[in-house]
Amino acid sequence: MIAGVAISGFFLSGIPDNEGVRWGVIALLLVTTAIQGVALWPIQWKDAPEPRVFASFANRTPGQMHQEALATVLGAYTHNLGPLLRKGRTTNVAVAAEALALAVLVVGRAVWG
């Protein structure tokens, strides 16, 4: 997010005087900000193993502890995989929108100076 703000500041300082390019870059930066907000939206992750469950393993043999812990780790992995993939895809879309804003800026700068 900090990198996005820094890059956006760099973009804004180089926008040419053409109104279309200016509003195009600003609109794309606003879209990027919205996409990054979605990507950073809090998700309820599942921890593994949960502390209370982990404490209950104390009276078991190491083999039993491994079996129980592995089941909770795999359950958390399954639960967290979908949200993690969505966050990754959304972040990639935000990067693509930022790259598009840069392309508009570069072309606008080259054409309209």
C-alpha positions in Angstrom: 0.0 0.0 0.0 2.8 2.4 0.8 4.5 1.6 -2.5 1.2 2.4 -4.2 1.0 5.8 -2.5 4.6 6.6 -3.4 4.1 5.5 -7.0 0.9 7.5 -7.2 2.7 10.6 -6.0 5.4 10.1 -8.7 2.6 9.8 -11.3 0.9 12.9 -10.2 4.0 15.0 -10.5 4.6 14.0 -14.1 1.1 14.4 -15.5 1.1 16.6 -18.7 -1.3 19.6 -19.0 -3.7 17.6 -21.2 -7.0 17.3 -19.4 -7.8 13.8 -20.8 -4.5 12.4 -19.7 -4.7 14.0 -16.3 -8.2 12.7 -15.6 -7.4 9.3 -17.1 -4.4 8.8 -14.8 -6.3 10.1 -11.8 -9.2 7.8 -12.5 -6.9 4.8 -12.9 -5.2 5.7 -9.6 -8.5 5.8 -7.9 -9.5 2.5 -9.3 -6.1 1.1 -8.1 -6.8 2.5 -4.7 -10.2 0.8 -4.5 -8.8 -2.5 -5.7 -6.0 -2.3 -3.1 -8.6 -1.6 -0.4 -10.5 -4.8 -1.4 -7.2 -6.7 -1.4 -6.4 -5.4 2.1 -9.9 -6.1 3.5 -9.6 -8.1 6.7 -10.2 -11.8 6.4 -10.8 -14.1 9.3 -7.9 -16.5 9.1 -7.9 -19.9 10.8 -4.9 -20.5 12.9 -3.5 -24.0 13.3 -3.2 -25.5 15.8 -5.4 -23.3 17.9 -3.7 -22.6 21.3 -6.3 -24.3 23.5 -6.3 -27.4 21.3 -2.5 -27.4 21.2 -2.4 -27.3 25.0 -4.7 -30.4 25.1 -2.0 -32.4 23.2 0.4 -32.1 26.2 -0.6 -35.4 27.8 -0.3 -37.4 24.5 2.6 -39.3 23.0 4.6 -37.5 20.3 3.0 -39.6 17.6 -0.5 -38.8 18.7 0.5 -35.1 19.0 1.7 -35.1 15.4 -1.5 -36.8 14.1 -3.7 -34.3 15.9 -1.7 -31.3 14.9 -1.4 -32.4 11.3 -5.2 -32.6 11.0 -5.7 -29.1 12.4 -2.9 -27.7 10.1 -4.5 -29.3 7.0 -7.9 -27.9 8.1 -6.5 -24.4 8.4 -4.7 -24.7 5.1 -8.0 -25.7 3.4 -9.8 -22.9 5.1 -7.2 -20.2 4.3 -6.4 -21.2 0.7 -9.5 -19.5 -0.9 -9.1 -16.1 0.8 -5.3 -16.2 0.2 -5.8 -16.8 -3.5 -8.4 -14.1 -3.8 -6.0 -11.6 -2.1 -3.3 -12.6 -4.5 -5.4 -12.2 -7.5 -6.8 -8.9 -6.3 -3.3 -7.6 -5.7 -2.3 -8.6 -9.2 -5.2 -6.7 -10.7 -4.2 -3.6 -8.7 -0.7 -3.9 -10.0 -2.0 -4.2 -13.6 -4.2 -1.1 -13.1 -1.1 0.8 -11.7 0.9 -0.3 -14.8 -2.0 0.9 -17.0 -1.9 4.3 -15.3 1.9 4.4 -15.9 1.4 3.5 -19.6 -1.3 6.3 -20.0 1.1 8.7 -18.3 4.1 7.8 -20.5 2.1 7.9 -23.7 0.4 11.2 -22.7 3.7 12.7 -21.7 5.2 11.6 -25.1 2.3 13.0 -27.1 1.4 16.1 -25.2 4.6 16.8 -23.3 
